[in-house]
Amino acid sequence: MSPTCTRPIAARTPLRAPSHPTSLGLLGQQTHPDVVAAVRRTFAAVRAAGLPVGVNAFDPHVAQSYLDDGAAFILVGADVALLARGSEALAARWVTEYDDTERDSY
């Protein structure tokens, strides 16, 4: 806290769960037990400091478990994932596997 501030500067503490797997040598494995355990340990430390804590959790089961563990907020989607799923849905609808028609765009 600043000497002139009477309240904590950070009102909440978001964890970047996608970076936890990388720092543990488990790139892309957000649901790996070691990653989940590290997030839970971090939750406990942040809550012990009296701050609310939240995290990105794109797997529904893991997201629910983080809420059950006391997360104040959960981010369950990302722009890149939403864009990818939307693009996949469009491709599934409009581009067939054996269609060799040339297109100006997809």
C-alpha positions as CSV (number, residue, x, y, z in Angstrom):
1,M,0.0,0.0,0.0
2,S,1.1,3.5,-0.6
3,P,1.9,5.6,2.5
4,T,-1.0,8.0,1.5
5,C,-3.4,5.2,0.6
6,T,-5.7,3.6,3.2
7,R,-7.0,0.8,1.0
8,P,-5.2,-1.9,-1.0
9,I,-4.3,-0.7,-4.5
10,A,-5.5,-4.0,-6.1
11,A,-9.2,-4.7,-5.5
12,R,-8.9,-8.2,-6.9
13,T,-6.2,-10.6,-8.0
14,P,-6.6,-12.4,-11.3
15,L,-4.3,-15.4,-11.9
16,R,-3.1,-16.2,-15.3
17,A,-3.7,-19.9,-15.3
18,P,-2.5,-20.3,-18.9
19,S,1.0,-19.3,-17.8
20,H,1.0,-21.7,-14.8
21,P,1.5,-24.8,-17.0
22,T,4.3,-23.1,-18.9
23,S,6.2,-22.2,-15.7
24,L,5.8,-25.8,-14.5
25,G,7.0,-27.3,-17.8
26,L,3.5,-28.4,-18.7
27,L,2.7,-26.2,-21.7
28,G,-1.0,-26.1,-22.6
29,Q,-2.0,-28.5,-19.8
30,Q,-4.2,-26.3,-17.7
31,T,-6.0,-29.3,-16.2
32,H,-2.8,-31.1,-15.1
33,P,-3.0,-32.0,-11.4
34,D,0.2,-30.1,-10.7
35,V,-1.2,-27.0,-12.4
36,V,-4.5,-27.2,-10.5
37,A,-2.6,-27.7,-7.2
38,A,-0.4,-24.7,-7.9
39,V,-3.5,-22.5,-8.6
40,R,-5.1,-23.7,-5.4
41,R,-2.0,-22.9,-3.4
42,T,-2.0,-19.4,-4.9
43,F,-5.7,-19.0,-4.1
44,A,-4.9,-19.8,-0.5
45,A,-2.0,-17.3,-0.3
46,V,-4.0,-14.5,-2.0
47,R,-7.1,-15.1,0.2
48,A,-4.8,-15.1,3.3
49,A,-3.7,-11.6,2.3
50,G,-7.3,-10.6,2.4
51,L,-7.8,-10.1,-1.4
52,P,-10.3,-11.8,-3.7
53,V,-8.8,-14.0,-6.3
54,G,-9.9,-15.4,-9.7
55,V,-8.5,-17.2,-12.6
56,N,-9.0,-18.2,-16.3
57,A,-10.4,-21.7,-16.4
58,F,-11.7,-22.9,-19.8
59,D,-12.5,-26.4,-18.7
60,P,-15.9,-26.4,-17.1
61,H,-15.1,-29.0,-14.4
62,V,-11.9,-27.2,-13.4
63,A,-13.7,-23.8,-13.4
64,Q,-16.4,-25.2,-11.1
65,S,-13.8,-26.7,-8.8
66,Y,-12.1,-23.3,-8.6
67,L,-15.4,-21.6,-7.7
68,D,-15.9,-24.3,-5.0
69,D,-12.4,-23.5,-3.7
70,G,-13.3,-19.9,-3.2
71,A,-12.5,-18.1,-6.4
72,A,-14.2,-14.7,-6.4
73,F,-14.5,-14.7,-10.2
74,I,-13.7,-17.1,-13.1
75,L,-13.0,-16.2,-16.8
76,V,-14.4,-19.1,-18.8
77,G,-13.8,-17.9,-22.3
78,A,-11.2,-16.1,-24.4
79,D,-11.5,-14.1,-27.6
80,V,-9.2,-16.5,-29.5
81,A,-11.2,-19.5,-28.4
82,L,-14.5,-17.9,-29.2
83,L,-13.1,-16.9,-32.7
84,A,-11.8,-20.4,-33.3
85,R,-15.0,-22.2,-32.3
86,G,-17.1,-19.8,-34.5
87,S,-14.7,-20.3,-37.4
88,E,-14.9,-24.1,-37.0
89,A,-18.7,-23.9,-36.9
90,L,-18.8,-21.9,-40.1
91,A,-16.3,-24.2,-41.9
92,A,-18.3,-27.3,-40.8
93,R,-21.5,-25.7,-42.2
94,W,-20.1,-24.3,-45.5
95,V,-16.9,-26.1,-46.5
96,T,-17.2,-29.8,-47.3
97,E,-14.2,-32.1,-47.0
98,Y,-14.2,-33.1,-50.7
99,D,-15.2,-29.7,-52.2
100,D,-12.4,-28.5,-54.4
101,T,-14.1,-25.4,-55.5
102,E,-11.8,-22.4,-55.6
103,R,-13.0,-19.6,-53.3
104,D,-11.9,-16.0,-52.9
105,S,-12.1,-16.4,-49.1
106,Y,-13.1,-18.9,-46.4
